Amino acid sequence: MQQGNPNLQPKAAPKDDNQLYLQGRGAQINTDNKFLMQSHARMHVEAIDDWDIPNSATTYITSQAKSLVNKVESPDVQMFYSMNPYQGCEHGCIYCYARNAHEYWGYSAGLDFERKIIIKQNAPALLQQFLAHPSWQGVPISLSGNTDCYQPAEQKFQLTRQLLQVCSKYHQPVGIITKNAGILRDVDLLQSMAQRKLVSVLVSITTFNEPLRRVMEPRTTTAAQRLRVIETLSKAGVRMGIMAGPMIPGLNEHELQQILQSASNAGAVFSAYTFVRLNGAIKLLFHDWLYKNFPDRADKVWHLIESGHGGKVNDSRFGTRMKGEGPIGDLVRQQFIKYNQRYNLNQERWDLDSTQFQRPGQQISLF
């Protein structure tokens, strides 16, 4: 298997007097929270003598959420509802659009997003309450629409497994997207739900270039492990898909064919992709990360991203914001269509089955 472009290796990040490069973290800074009136930061090394360096270790913050299932308003995201047992994500993907949501909790979209993880302890109970509503008709719910439901916190708290148990019990269809091989722990539940057309899984792969992955999404599993997830769950009867993205021109967009071909060979039958967009604080975080890791090509990559969004690095318009535009956006889109046909992806109509949903309290069976 090819390992991506060997010339696309991150350079040693420059070390300055203000901050050392944090290995194992995507973001290297904490951006200001737009919802807070005040913030503090050490701007110069000589400014404050007794400044404490923030602890970079991950902290789990338990909470009792008020709600869990959210209606998705975006027409260019293929989901109607989503639920997220965790806020923040230790995977640390530098491009992640969910970073901005961490500001609603009073934290930064930067380092805080990947080291301050909010645990919704009552998530399973909230889901049961939601399914009990008389108007609910078993519309498919995405797990997760924001942060990865199989991030490292899941090993300790197992909220995702509990949510799947609730869904299996009430025949509630679920679509899962993840880039973590921890999902294989739940093969028993997934296989049972798959037999009833109650689950499908989308595995995200961005690159086969390991040095790039380690700095771009530092606490994720390797592409080889993600292919193993597709193969294992596909053999168990779970309908598997591949999410190629985000495609970042100058970094990983040239790997689109390899990603789709490898996923298809492993058992994926459907696919999706996104073109990178840097909205909100992610613009600042990605810029800082890019120039620290790829100083020799940072200008080129930045301008290529701008060319895919009409001269900007973000586009909020539905229909174009996730796919890009211009020559580079069109090229990625055309390649996606071409390789879908070549590798037999998205060739059949298939839907999760909502007709089996049974409201809590009714006489039901697990199987």
N, C-alpha and C positions, 0 to 999 in steps of 0.2 A: 504493500500500500504506500502511495506517495505521502509525503509529510508536508505538503504545501511548498511554497516557493522558498528555497533555502536562503535566498537573499533577503527575505523579510524577517530577519531576526532582530529583536529589540536590542538597542545599544545600551550600554551601561548608563543607567539614569544618572544625571549630574547631581553631585552632592554639593549642597551649599551650606552656609553657616546657619540658616534658619531651620532646615528640616532635612533629616535623612530619609531616604526612600524606604517606605514601609513594605517589606516583602510580605506576600500573602494578602495584600489589600489591593483592590482596584483603585479606588479614590485615594489620593495622597493628601487631600486637604478637606476641611469642612467649609463649605460655602455658607454664606449668610442665609438665615431663614427669613423669607419675606414677610412672614406673619408676626415676627418678633420686633418689638420697638428698639431693643438694645441687643448688642452682641459684643464679645470681647475676643481678641486674638493678639498674639505676639507678632507684630509686623517686622521688627528688627531684633537681631540677636542681642544688641546692647541696650535695648529699651527697658527691660525689667530683669533685675538680677536674680530674683527668686521665683521665676516663672516655672510652674510644674508642667512637665511634658505630659499631655493626656495619655491615659492608659489605652493601648490599642487592643486589649483583649476583648473578646465578645462578652456582652452582658445580656442575660435574658430577663426581660421585664414582664412579669405576669399581669394580666388585666382581665376584667370582666366586661366583655364587649356588650353594647346595647343591641347590636344587630350583626348579622353575618352575611346573608345573601343580598347582593346588590344587583339592581337592574342595569344593564350595560346600554348606554345611550348611543354609543358610536356605531354608525352604520357600516364602517369598513373593518370592524372586528367581528369575526364569525362566532359570536356568542350572544346570548340574550340575557343571561344571568351569570354571576360569578360569586364565589365565596373564597375567602382567604383566611386560613387559620393563623397566619403569621403576618406581621407587618415588619418591613425591613428584611434584608436577605443577606446571609453571610457569604453567599457565592461571590459577591463583590463585582459583578459584571459592570464595567465602567460605563457602558452604553445604556443601561437599563432605564426605561421610561418611568418605572415605578419609584425611582429615587425621589422624585418631586413630591410624591404622596407622603413621604416621611415628615415633611414640613408641617403637615396638618397635626401631627402628634407633638410638635414643639421641638423637633430635632432637625439636624442638617441633612440635606440630601447627599452629602459627601460621606465621610468616614462614619458618621453616626448611623447611616442607613445600613451599613454592613457589620457594625459592631454593637448596636443597640437594637435587639430583636424583641418585638412585642409579641407576647404569647397570649392568644385569646383562649383562656382556659375553659370557658363555657361554650366553645364553638359547637360541640356535638348537641348540647341541650338547645342552643339557639336554632340549629338546623331542624330538630324535631318540632320545635314550636312553629317554625316557618312552614314546614310540610303539613302541619295540622290545620292551616288556614283553609276555610271552606272554599275559597276561590282558586286555590292552587291546583293546577292540572298536570303536574309532572313534566313541565317544560325542562329540557336539558340545562344543567348547571355546569359551568366551567370551574375546575379546580386546578390551578388558581388563575384568576385574571390579572393578578398584580405581582405577587412575589411567589417564588417556587415553593410549592407545598411539600416537597421532599428535600428541602434544604437541611443542613446538619441538625437544626433544632428538632426535626421530626424524630431523630433517633432517640431523643430523650423524652419528648412529650407525646408522641404518637397521636396527635390530633387528626392528621390526615387519615390514618387507618380507622379511627373511630368515626370519622365522617363517612368513609366508604361503607362501614358496617351499617350505619343508619340508612344510607342510600340503598344498599342491598336489601335490607329488611323491608323497605317500603317500595322497592322497585322504582327508584328514582334514577333516571339516566344521568350520567356524568361524563363530561369530556375533560381529560387531564392533559396538561402540558408541563413538562419537566425536562431538566437536563441532568438529573441526579440518578445514579444507578441504585439508590436506596429504594426505588419503587419496586425492585425485584423482591423485596421482603413481603410484599402484598400480592404475590402472584396467585395465591389461593383465592382471595376475594375477587381479584380482577378476572380470573378464569371463570368463576361462578357467574359474575355479572355479564361477562362477554357472551356466555351461552344464552343469555336472555336479551342480548343487544342493548345492554344498559351501560356500556362503557366503551370509549375509544381513547387512545393515548397518542399524543403528539410529542415526539422527542426533539429537542432543539440541539442542532449542531451548527457551530459557526466556523470552525477551522480544524484541519488536521495538523496544523503547524503547532507543535507543543510549546515551543518558546513563546509564541504569540498567545496561546491560550493561557499560559501561566501568568501573564501580566494583564491580559484583557478580561479574563473571568477566572481569577486565581484560585478560588476554592470550589471549583466544579470538577466533575469527573472528566476523564479524557474522552476524545471522540471515539476511540476504540471501545471504551466501556459503554458508551451510549449506543453504539451499534450492537453491542451484546444485549442491551436492554431490548432493542427492537427485535432482534432475533429470538430471544428467549420468550418474550411475551407473544410474539407472533405465533410461535410454535404452540403456545398455550391457548391459542384461539382468540387472542385479543386483537382487534383491528388497530393496526399501528400506522402512524404517519410521521413525516419528517418536517420540522420547521427549520428552514435554512435562513438564518438571520440573527441579527441584522447583517445585510450585505454592506460592507464598508469599502468603497472604492479605494484602491491603493493598498488595502490591507488583506482583505479576504474574498472580495467579489469574484476573483479568478478561480475560487474553489467551488463555485456553485455546482458545476457538473459533477465533480468528484463526490460532493455531499449527497446529491440526489441519486447518483448511481450506486454508491455504497449503501445508502439507506434502502433502496429498492432491492438490492441483492440480499440484504439482511431480513427483508420481509415487509417493509413499508409499502402501503398501497395508496396512500394519499399524502398530499404535501401542501405547504404554504411557505411564503417568504416575506420578509420585510426589508425595506431600504432604510439605512440608518437615518434617524432624525434626532437632533440634539435640542430638545425643548427645555425651557426653564433653566434650572441650575445645572443640568447635564451639559449644557454648552460650555460652561466654565470648567467643570470637572473633566470633561473629555479633552478639552484644549490643553489643560495642565498635564494630563496623563500622556497625551500624544506627543507633546514637545519634550517631555522627560524621557520617554521610551524610544521615540523614533525621530530624534532631532534632524537626521539626514533627509527625511522625506516628509516631515510634518507639514510643511507649507503645501506640498503637492496634495497630500491626503485631504487637508482642510479645504483647499480650493475645489477638489473633486466633489466633496460633500456639498459645498455651496452650489456647484453646477447642477446638482441633482435636486435642488430646492429653490430654483429661481434666483440664485445669488445669495441665499441665506442658508443656514445650517438646520433650519427647522421650518416646517410648513404645517399650519394648523387646519388646512382645508381637508374635509372628508373626501376620500377618494384618491387623493394624491399624497397625503402626508405619510402614508405607510409604504408607498411604492416608488416615490420619487418621480422626477420628470427630466426633460432634456435628454441629450444623447446618452449620458451614463445611465439614467433611470430607464430609458427605453431599451438599452442594451441588456440590462439585467432582466427586465421583464420578458424580452424576446427569448433570451436563453432559458429562462424558467419554463416558458411554454414549450420550447423545443425539447428540453430534456425531460419534461413530464411525459411527453408523447413517446420519446425514445425508451424511457424506462418504465412505461406502463403505470404511471402515477395519475391519480384523479380520473381514472377511466370508467368508473362506475358510480352510479348514484346510490348512496347509502345514508341512512339516518338512524340515530338512536331512537329507541321505541318508547314513546311516552304513554302508550295505551295500557301498559301493565301497571301503571302507578296505582297504589292503593293507599288511601288515607289512613293515618295512624288511628288505631282503635278498631279497624276492621279485621275480620278473620283472614290472616294472610299466612303465607309459607315462605320460608327462606329460599326454597328451591322450586 
